[in-house]
Amino acid sequence: MHIKEKYKRNNYSDLSTTGMQVVIMRSNYQELEKVIKFAKRYKLERVLLQPVNGNFDNKENIFFNADNAILQYSSCVIQEMKKEANEFGIKLIEWLSAVCCSNQDSPRREIDTKKVEDQKKNTLACCAPWQQMVIEWGGDVYPHCHCIQGDCSKESKKIGNVLEEGLTEIWNGEKMQFFRKKIVNNDLLDLCNPNCFSGLIPSDVRDVSLKI
């Protein structure tokens, strides 16, 4: 939180919107009802709820091998969270329903090139590098949490580290510019997480509303 306050004090309004991503799994689903209150306490404007990403055989993954009792409980809690988030002016995003519908089949591991081409006609395939950055617990920064997965190594997706340089430098840095150029040129096959274009991750998670 000290990073957020630092940039607000220096009037970096474009970097002042912050949020948190909550990975829902077996060991923490009972803590869901505390999430929005936590976001309000620390003045976060956005909360994203998502399942375990990548390791689908992990026992923590309650969505791929569906635990119906936990899913029903979580669904009820999330409905209350939406009301609470709306009351506090917090944007709540969840894409759990899409995962539940896909939990009987393994996710596709190839980018759907037709979907990419269709999106290219009117929009960018992904707007994350123009809209946000994700800071991991060790200070590493990525354009989006889903950029960490995919066919390329995690290290190759890193655009900086907040313990080594400022957010402004990372935002305008060479590595972030590399991401933007690849997306504008529709050169995604060795860059993006295949799940972003397989239907497993809904398009609104990638904020594909920005027109070009």
Stockholm file with secondary structure:
# STOCKHOLM 1.0

chainA/1-212         MHIKEKYKRNNYSDLSTTGMQVVIMRSNYQELEKVIKFAKRYKLERVLLQPVNGNFDNKENIFFNADNAILQYSSCVIQEMKKEANEFGIKLIEWLSAVCCSNQDSPRREIDTKKVEDQKKNTLACCAPWQQMVIEWGGDVYPHCHCIQGDCSKESKKIGNVLEEGLTEIWNGEKMQFFRKKIVNNDLLDLCNPNCFSGLIPSDVRDVSLKI
#=GR chainA/1-212 SS CHHHHHHHHTTCGGGCCCEEEEEECTTTGGGGGGHHHHHHHTTCCEEEEEECCSCTTCTTCTTTTTCHHHHHHHHHHHHHHHHHHHHHTCEEEECHHHHHHTTTSCCCCSCCHHHHHHHHTTBCSCCHHHHCCEECTTSEEESCGGGGSSSSCHHHHCCEETTTSCHHHHHTSHHHHHHHHHHHTTCCTTTSCGGGTTSSSCGGGGTTTCBC
#=GC SS_cons         CHHHHHHHHTTCGGGCCCEEEEEECTTTGGGGGGHHHHHHHTTCCEEEEEECCSCTTCTTCTTTTTCHHHHHHHHHHHHHHHHHHHHHTCEEEECHHHHHHTTTSCCCCSCCHHHHHHHHTTBCSCCHHHHCCEECTTSEEESCGGGGSSSSCHHHHCCEETTTSCHHHHHTSHHHHHHHHHHHTTCCTTTSCGGGTTSSSCGGGGTTTCBC
//
